[in-house]
Amino acid sequence: MISNKQLWQSIYHIIKYSGYELAYINEEESDVILQHKTKKELIRFISDKQNVQSLNFLIDKMKDNLDVFNQQLAFIPQKIRLVLINQELPSGAEDRLVKVTAAQSQEDLDALDISMFYHMKTSYFKAKPQSVNTYRSRLLKTDFINQAMVKFAPLTFALIFINIVVFILTIIWGRSSTGDGLIDHGGLTHFNFVHGDYFRVITSIFLHFNVTHLLFNMMSLYIFGRLIEYLYGSYRFLLIYFTAGIFGNLISLSFDTSSISAGASGAISGLLGALVAYIIFNGKFNRSFVRQTIIGAILFLLISNLFAEVNNYAHFGGLFGGFLAALIITVYRLNRRYFYLAATGTAVLTILLLITIFSQQEQHIYNMKAEQLIEQGNFEKAESILQDTMANGYEDDQTYILSGLVKANNSSLTDAVAVWKKGLKEFPDSPSLNYQMALARRAQDDYPGAKNYLNKAMKLSDNPAYRQLDQEIKVFDN
């Protein structure tokens, strides 16, 4: 015997874990219809007792009123599932369009072939039943936010889970509290990107600086992710999320060449952009919801600015990227010609961003960090960074200069000179390396050698420091 609570619980779980929505309920709540707009299917729960004649009449009536369904639901049902509650299945009650089943126990309801998630919930993850009023109140609220929050959003929860797991793994693997260590785990920098680490525009979306940063972004993703996944569907939601995250990172790289970028906030900003696009192109929301959306977006952007590591370039780039992705999805449904125009415009814009990124003067973040450590007297850490820089193929003439300075401190000037000579083999036209060798030769009282290196440096660059050293060598050489 199926109780009223069990029936409402099953209806709630069907709506939550599948694409079905509540379409109709009579005053006695003995007739409940659920609709699936994508599949163009209906599930109708009938609690009133039916015999063969009444059931056949009901089936014929549904078949004869398909146009009414079309007017009320905006589609003609391709399949109708009729579920008789607490009664046996009358013989001969079967039709090509209408499939009739009987449910006399909770197990019968759980066995309904609705969706994978519904089957998993009813079979493996049974929760404590709530009251009838709890289920009814959640389902009968017609406002958009409550309808979205009822729905299970698998990809939103999957993204939250991945972000948390990645954060835990970065702690286990070790990283600095300032965020520099995130570079080793996939954090985004202009230097790494232009040197071929293109994957960082995606991996950085899953990295966070600290627990507060992670929690704020995951709470925001929980809210906005569920709204967008409900509006656009799971796969389109994922497309919007990653498009916004990547676009936000490209915008960031176009303007910021020195910072480390990490976090999901750019992608989450894109969800806000997609929500704005839905409001503009669908116009199904009242002023109250539009006002709530604007306030929510402003609050998200303002609160995110409380973090020291905030990247507003990524935020506004993601906002625009999400809006653009949602626009392309929308025009694809409405007009293929406009879709191709929008897609082409997006491709051109992406190419322009990449041209801007690669034309920017790069900031060698590893050299900068090593130089800071040398100034602080932390030669051991500086040496480790410089060794990793060379191992990854990121070295330039400044890398060799700094490596030589570390060798001079830790070992001897002779070892430092060996490093600088090695650097000159790779960068023979480096004025700074030739100048550094001139300083080393002067320190070793090899003034002719110092003069040779300095002359080459002066030919390559007109630097006052070079001229000053030239005057000093002339005095001592005489």
PyMOL commands that set and color helices and strands:
alter all, ss='L'
color gray80, all
select helices_A, chain A and resi 4-16+52-64+66-73+106-110+116-123+132-140+144-150+154-173+180-185+190-194+200-206+211-232+234-255+265-282+287-304+312-334+336-359+365-375+379-391+397-410+413-426+431-443+447-460+464-477
alter helices_A, ss='H'
color red, helices_A
select strands_A, chain A and resi 21-25+31-36+41-46+79-85+98-103
alter strands_A, ss='S'
color yellow, strands_A
deselect
rebuild
show_as cartoon
